[in-house]
Amino acid sequence: MKTRIRVAQFWVLALVIVLLMAACSQASGEETTSDETGPAELVKNADGYTDITVRQLNEMMSDKDFTLVNVHIPFEGDLPQTDRSIPFDRIADYVDQLPDKDAPIVLYCRSGSMSTQAAKTLAGLGYTNVMEVDGGFKAWKAAGYAMTSE
């Protein structure tokens, strides 16, 4: 009887280990973290643009190689290094102020809803490297990062 219990305990433990290993390998396969030498690989969503966090944006600021666009109306402040202010609902009218369609563009607003609409518009116009800041400058401030003007 004791042998059967030990065998059953062994198989339960083996099953738990296998399940934990599977969960860990699946989670690591879904991450978009960076290696020690390069930036994280960003993945587009179904609408054709990439959602980024304020932490990711802050990390990208040190080697800024993108156009940062505030699409919030009315104006309520800028993040550091903002390049343009373009109304979210008129962004298609201002493509002459944007870089080439394959150049990186980061959009933000106060909370994320206006920049989401602008990102969808640009992706629909054929822009292939559009990023949208989740939570906008509310999330930026909540994370403790400074605004340049309000």
PASEDO-742043 format. One record per residue (C-alpha): residue number from 1; residue in three letters; x, y, z. Coordinates in pm, 1 decimal, padded with zeros to 6 digits. Example, Ala and Ser with C-alpha at 12.3 -4.5 7.8 and 13.67 -1.06 7.14 Angstrom:
BEGIN
1, ALA, 01230.0, -00450.0, 00780.0
2, SER, 01367.0, -00106.0, 00714.0
***
This chain:
BEGIN
1, MET, 00000.0, 00000.0, 00000.0
2, LYS, 00280.2, 00244.4, 00091.2
3, THR, 00450.8, 00168.2, -00239.7
4, ARG, 00135.7, 00258.9, -00435.0
5, ILE, 00106.8, 00588.9, -00245.8
6, ARG, 00472.4, 00671.2, -00316.6
7, VAL, 00430.3, 00586.0, -00684.6
8, ALA, 00118.2, 00804.0, -00704.1
9, GLN, 00300.5, 01089.7, -00528.7
10, PHE, 00590.2, 01052.5, -00772.3
11, TRP, 00359.0, 01078.3, -01074.2
12, VAL, 00172.5, 01377.4, -00928.9
13, LEU, 00504.1, 01551.8, -00865.4
14, ALA, 00626.4, 01463.8, -01215.2
15, LEU, 00303.5, 01601.7, -01365.4
16, VAL, 00336.6, 01926.3, -01167.6
17, ILE, 00695.2, 01969.9, -01288.0
18, VAL, 00596.6, 01908.0, -01650.3
19, LEU, 00309.1, 02157.4, -01625.8
20, LEU, 00533.0, 02420.3, -01467.1
21, MET, 00797.2, 02372.9, -01735.1
22, ALA, 00535.0, 02403.8, -02009.0
23, ALA, 00392.2, 02720.5, -01853.9
24, CYS, 00737.2, 02876.6, -01820.9
25, SER, 00836.1, 02797.7, -02177.8
26, GLN, 00505.8, 02931.5, -02312.3
27, ALA, 00537.5, 03254.8, -02114.0
28, SER, 00893.9, 03311.6, -02229.0
29, GLY, 00788.6, 03256.7, -02588.8
30, GLU, 00528.4, 03533.2, -02566.0
31, GLU, 00750.4, 03799.3, -02415.0
32, THR, 00881.3, 04086.5, -02619.3
33, THR, 01183.9, 04157.2, -02406.4
34, SER, 01519.4, 04259.4, -02536.8
35, ASP, 01850.7, 04088.0, -02533.7
36, GLU, 02141.0, 04270.4, -02371.9
37, THR, 02244.4, 04445.0, -02692.8
38, GLY, 01925.6, 04547.7, -02871.2
39, PRO, 01576.9, 04691.0, -02821.6
40, ALA, 01272.4, 04477.2, -02762.1
41, GLU, 01100.7, 04346.3, -03070.5
42, LEU, 00764.7, 04516.0, -03087.9
43, VAL, 00464.6, 04326.0, -03222.8
44, LYS, 00182.6, 04487.6, -03421.5
45, ASN, -00174.5, 04434.3, -03312.2
46, ALA, -00461.3, 04336.6, -03541.7
47, ASP, -00513.2, 04700.9, -03642.8
48, GLY, -00160.2, 04726.4, -03784.8
49, TYR, 00013.0, 04936.3, -03519.7
50, THR, 00207.0, 04858.3, -03202.8
51, ASP, 00095.9, 04933.2, -02848.1
52, ILE, 00382.0, 05041.2, -02622.1
53, THR, 00397.8, 05119.7, -02252.7
54, VAL, 00526.7, 05441.9, -02103.7
55, ARG, 00821.6, 05244.3, -01970.0
56, GLN, 00908.1, 05128.1, -02321.8
57, LEU, 00874.9, 05484.1, -02450.6
58, ASN, 01098.8, 05615.0, -02173.9
59, GLU, 01363.6, 05356.2, -02265.7
60, MET, 01334.5, 05452.8, -02633.5
61, MET, 01391.0, 05822.5, -02550.9
62, SER, 01760.3, 05776.8, -02472.5
63, ASP, 01838.3, 05691.9, -02836.7
64, LYS, 01541.7, 05868.5, -02995.6
65, ASP, 01507.9, 05765.9, -03360.0
66, PHE, 01135.3, 05822.2, -03409.0
67, THR, 00889.8, 06106.9, -03456.7
68, LEU, 00692.0, 06169.7, -03137.6
69, VAL, 00345.8, 06314.7, -03202.8
70, ASN, 00097.3, 06453.3, -02950.1
71, VAL, -00251.1, 06402.0, -03098.3
72, HIS, -00453.2, 06519.8, -02798.1
73, ILE, -00702.2, 06802.3, -02842.4
74, PRO, -00731.7, 07041.8, -02679.2
75, PHE, -00366.2, 07083.7, -02586.7
76, GLU, -00295.3, 06977.8, -02227.4
77, GLY, 00082.8, 06935.3, -02230.6
78, ASP, 00370.4, 06760.4, -02405.7
79, LEU, 00599.8, 06473.8, -02325.9
80, PRO, 00971.2, 06552.7, -02350.2
81, GLN, 01112.6, 06549.7, -02704.2
82, THR, 00770.6, 06585.1, -02870.7
83, ASP, 00821.8, 06667.2, -03239.2
84, ARG, 00468.3, 06756.6, -03351.9
85, SER, 00119.9, 06833.0, -03226.2
86, ILE, -00145.5, 06713.8, -03470.6
87, PRO, -00517.1, 06674.9, -03388.7
88, PHE, -00605.7, 06305.0, -03376.1
89, ASP, -00916.9, 06350.4, -03589.9
90, ARG, -00728.4, 06537.3, -03863.7
91, ILE, -00406.4, 06335.3, -03877.7
92, ALA, -00479.4, 06225.9, -04236.6
93, ASP, -00472.7, 06595.7, -04334.0
94, TYR, -00121.7, 06636.5, -04190.2
95, VAL, 00069.2, 06348.8, -04349.0
96, ASP, 00296.7, 06608.0, -04510.8
97, GLN, 00428.3, 06677.7, -04157.8
98, LEU, 00503.4, 06311.4, -04091.7
99, PRO, 00807.0, 06107.7, -04197.7
100, ASP, 00803.1, 05836.8, -04464.4
101, LYS, 00546.5, 05560.1, -04424.7
102, ASP, 00807.1, 05310.9, -04299.8
103, ALA, 00971.4, 05548.6, -04047.3
104, PRO, 00892.0, 05499.4, -03677.2
105, ILE, 00616.2, 05723.9, -03542.3
106, VAL, 00499.6, 05725.3, -03179.5
107, LEU, 00157.2, 05873.9, -03102.9
108, TYR, 00022.7, 05976.2, -02765.9
109, CYS, -00266.8, 06169.5, -02613.3
110, ARG, -00397.3, 06216.2, -02259.7
111, SER, -00528.3, 05865.2, -02194.6
112, GLY, -00484.9, 05662.2, -02512.9
113, SER, -00819.4, 05681.4, -02689.6
114, MET, -00734.3, 05962.6, -02932.3
115, SER, -00391.4, 05817.2, -03011.6
116, THR, -00553.7, 05477.6, -03074.7
117, GLN, -00784.2, 05634.7, -03333.8
118, ALA, -00493.0, 05821.9, -03493.6
119, ALA, -00282.8, 05503.5, -03502.9
120, LYS, -00562.6, 05313.9, -03677.5
121, THR, -00593.0, 05596.5, -03930.8
122, LEU, -00219.8, 05597.1, -04009.1
123, ALA, -00205.6, 05218.4, -04035.1
124, GLY, -00501.7, 05237.5, -04273.2
125, LEU, -00308.8, 05490.5, -04482.4
126, GLY, -00018.5, 05247.4, -04519.4
127, TYR, 00211.4, 05358.7, -04237.8
128, THR, 00397.9, 05048.6, -04127.2
129, ASN, 00587.6, 05155.3, -03815.7
130, VAL, 00326.8, 05327.0, -03597.2
131, MET, 00338.0, 05292.8, -03219.5
132, GLU, 00073.0, 05411.3, -02972.7
133, VAL, 00143.8, 05484.3, -02605.4
134, ASP, -00096.1, 05293.2, -02381.4
135, GLY, -00244.6, 05520.4, -02117.5
136, GLY, -00107.0, 05837.9, -02274.5
137, PHE, 00043.9, 06114.2, -02069.2
138, LYS, -00177.3, 06025.9, -01772.2
139, ALA, 00013.9, 05696.3, -01748.8
140, TRP, 00339.4, 05882.1, -01817.6
141, LYS, 00281.4, 06112.6, -01519.3
142, ALA, 00154.6, 05827.4, -01301.7
143, ALA, 00483.0, 05645.1, -01365.7
144, GLY, 00669.6, 05948.0, -01231.1
145, TYR, 00801.4, 06080.9, -01561.3
146, ALA, 00803.3, 06457.3, -01620.9
147, MET, 00604.6, 06653.1, -01876.2
148, THR, 00769.4, 06942.8, -02058.9
149, SER, 00467.9, 07174.0, -02046.7
150, GLU, 00110.6, 07176.1, -01926.2
***
